[in-house]
């Protein structure tokens, strides 16, 4: 190689290094903060459709009735005020299904009576405490649990039941996952309105029974019945052996759906999925 050739090669190498350096700089936004080597730059943005679910870790958990954080808000419910004048569940004379009233709030057993993990829907986080929606009556009651006693996950599924049209729509994020017409409560045993969540999924041994293939129990209770068949009057979404009643008011407050829909929901949606029960869906209201 001649001296002249060597000088040309070195010049080309230097030029290539400059070009590569500029290319690497152009791949990084000047607005980004430099990340130390080894740190992840993955975005932690939470989906606007995500609901946070708190799953209890221990064999039981105490839920405080009053806010222990000293926050100014004193509300103990979310959503519309329940219409029920019935006594609360649980209460001192009614401690059942793994739930009991205490001097400071409630004590829940984990797993549930049906051997499923106990979950709550998270309303907000307040330092070492988490405000959660809980399965008691009055409906929409909230309580406070220690953050260290629950594990947090999220779901993008959500139910919207429009009572006026007997129509259930289940969303996953912004998309419709499925929709179906359903049976709702009779006039004297109406399906309650408000924000609820899927408490647990209970497989039925007899798919031809009155509850069909699955019971998807919510955290809500009837606002007209204090007991049902000797047990608690839990509001549930479930299958049916009378599909001909779909689109009518024929239940004691529960929501009946075709068995194939109950199967799909039991397979896809997690406990903790939020449920909005409304008289008229918001999209319909905006067009009035």
N, C-alpha and C positions, 0 to 999 in steps of 0.2 A: 504494500500500500504506500503511495507517495505522501509526502507531507501535506500537499494540497488536498488530497482526498481525505486525509485524517481531519483537517480543519472543517471540511464540508460536513462530514459525519457528525462531529461534535456540535456544530451549529444546528444541524437538524434535530439532534437529541435534545438540545436546550430548548428549541422552539416547541418540540413535542411536549416537554415537561410543562411549559407555560400554558399550552392549550389544554392539557389534562387538568391542570390546576384550576383554570377558569371554568372548565366543565363541572368539576366537583363543587366549586363555589356556587355555580348557577343551580345546582340541585337542592340547595338549602335556601329557604326564605330568609331574607335579612331581618324579618320580624320574629323569627324563632329564637328562643334562648338556647345557647349551646348546651348539649347534654353530655355529662361526663361519660367516659367509656364504660360500657357495661350496663347503663341504665336504659330501660325500655322507653320508647317514645310512643307507645300505643295509646290512642285516645281513650279516655275514660268517660266520654260523654254518655249520659244516661238517656235512653229513648224516652221521648215524651209520652209514650204509651205504656211505659213500664210501671208496674205496681210492685212494691217491696213486700215480701212475705217474711214473717218471723216464725221460725220453727223452734219449738222448745227443745232444749238440750237435755235437761234432767228428767227425773221421774215425776216431778211436780213443779209447779211455778205459782208464786204469789203475784197477783195483779192488784196494784193499788188503785183505789177509787179516786183519791185526790192527788193532784199534781204535786210530786215531791220536789220539783225543780224551782218552785217559787215564781213561775211564769205568771203573767198578768191574766191570761185567759183562764176562766173558771168553767168553761163549757165541758160537760161530760158526755155529750152526744154529738154526732155529726148527721147531717141530712135533716129531713123533716121530723117534726116532733111526732112520736108514736101516738096513735089514737086510742090505744088500749087503756082501759081503767082497771084491768086485771092486776093482781099482785105480781111482784117481780119474780123472776126465775134466775138463779136459785134464791131461796130465802131460808130463814132459820128452821122452818118446818118442812122444807123441801130441798134436801141435799141429795141429789141423785145424779147418775150417769157421770160420776167422776168430777163433779163440780160442787163446791160448797161455799156458802157465804162466810166471811170472816169479819173481824172487827175493823180491819183496814181495807177490805175489798173482797177479793175472791181467791180461792185456791183451786187450781185445775190439776187433774192427774194427767200424766203423759206416759204411754199413749192414751188415746181416747177409749171410751167404753167399747167401741168397735175395733180397737187395736190398731188404730191409725195414728201417725204422728200428729201431735197437736200444733195447729198453726193459728196465727193471728195476722190480720192485715195491718201494715204499718201506716199510721197517719202522719207522723213526723218524728224526727230524732231530736232529742234534747240532751246533749252531752252524754252522760252515762245512762240516761233513761230513754226509753222509746214509748211513744204514745201509740196505742194499738186499738183497733176495733175488736170487740170480744163477743163470744156467744152467750149473751145473757139477755133477759128482758127487764126493762124496756129495750126495744130494738134500737140499734145505732149507739149503744153505750160504748164508751171508750174507757181505757184504763192505762196504767203505766207499768212497764216491766223493766228490769235491769238489762241493759244491752248485753252484758256478759253472759246472760242466761238463755240467749236465743241466737240462732244462726240465720243470717239474712240471705235471701235469694230474690230474684225478680221474675215476673211473667209479663208477657205482652198480650195474653189472652184477656178478654173481658166479655161479660154477658150484658145485653140490653134487652129487657123484656118490656114491650109496650102492651099494657093491659087492654087498651081500647080496641086494638086490632088482633089481640090474641097471638101476637107475633114475637118470636124470640130470634134475635140476631146475635151471633157470637163472632167477635172480631179477634184477629191476631194482628197486632199493630194497627195499621191503617186499613188493612184488607178484611173483607168478610170471609170468615172461615166456614161458617155454615149458617143457615137460617131455616126456621120451621114455624108452623102454627102449633099452638099448644092448647091444653085445657088449663083454665085458671079457677080461682075460688068462686064459690057461689056468692050471691049478694049478702047472705047472712054469715058467711065465713070467707071473707075476701082475702086475696093474696095481698100482703102488706106492701106498701110503697116505701122506697128508700134505697140506700146503699147497703149491700150485704156482701158476703163472700162465700165461696165454696169451702166448707169446713172439712168435709171428707167424702170419699167415694166408697160405697158399700155394695159389693157384688151380691146379687140375689141367687139363691139356690134354685128357685123355680122361675124360669123366665116367662112362664105363662101366668104368674101370679099378678096381683093387683098393682105391684110396683114394677112390673116388667123385669128387665135385665139388670138395671142398676138404680140405686138411690144415690143422688148427688145432694147430700145434706148441706144446708146453709147454716150460718150462725144466727139466723132469724127465727122468731117464734110467732105463732098465731097471735093476733091481737083481739080475738074473740073467744078462743078456747083456752082454758087453763090446763086441761089434760086432753090426751087423745088415745083411745084404746088402752087406757091404764098407764100411759107413759107421757113423756113431754111432747107438747104440740109443736115440734120442729117443722119449719117450712123447708121443703126439699123439692128439687127438680128430679123427676124419675120417669122411668118407662111406664107402659100401660098395657093392659090386656083388653082395653076398650078404645081402640083407635078411632072408632066412629064418633067419639065425643070430642075429638080435636076441633078447636075453634069455638068451644062453648064454655060457660061457667058451670062446672059440674063437680069441683073438688072441695075439700075442706080447707083449702088455702094453698095446698101444694100445686106445683106446676107439672102436668103430665105431658109427655112427648112420645113420639114413635120410638120403639125400642132400638131401631137402627141408629137414631140420633143419639140416644143415651149411650149406646156402645161407642160411637165416635168420640163423644165428649169425654167419657171415662178413660178412653185410651190416650187422648191428646192433652186435656187441660189439667193443670196441677191443682192440688188443694191450695187455697189462698187466692184463686182467681176472683177478681171483683165482679159483683153483680149489681147492676142498676135496674130497679123495677120502677117504672114510671107509668102514669096514666096515658100520656101522649109523648112520643119520642121528641127530643129537642129539634131534630131536623124538620119534623112535621110542624112543630109549634112555630118555627121561624117563617113558615109559608102562609100562616093564617093572616 
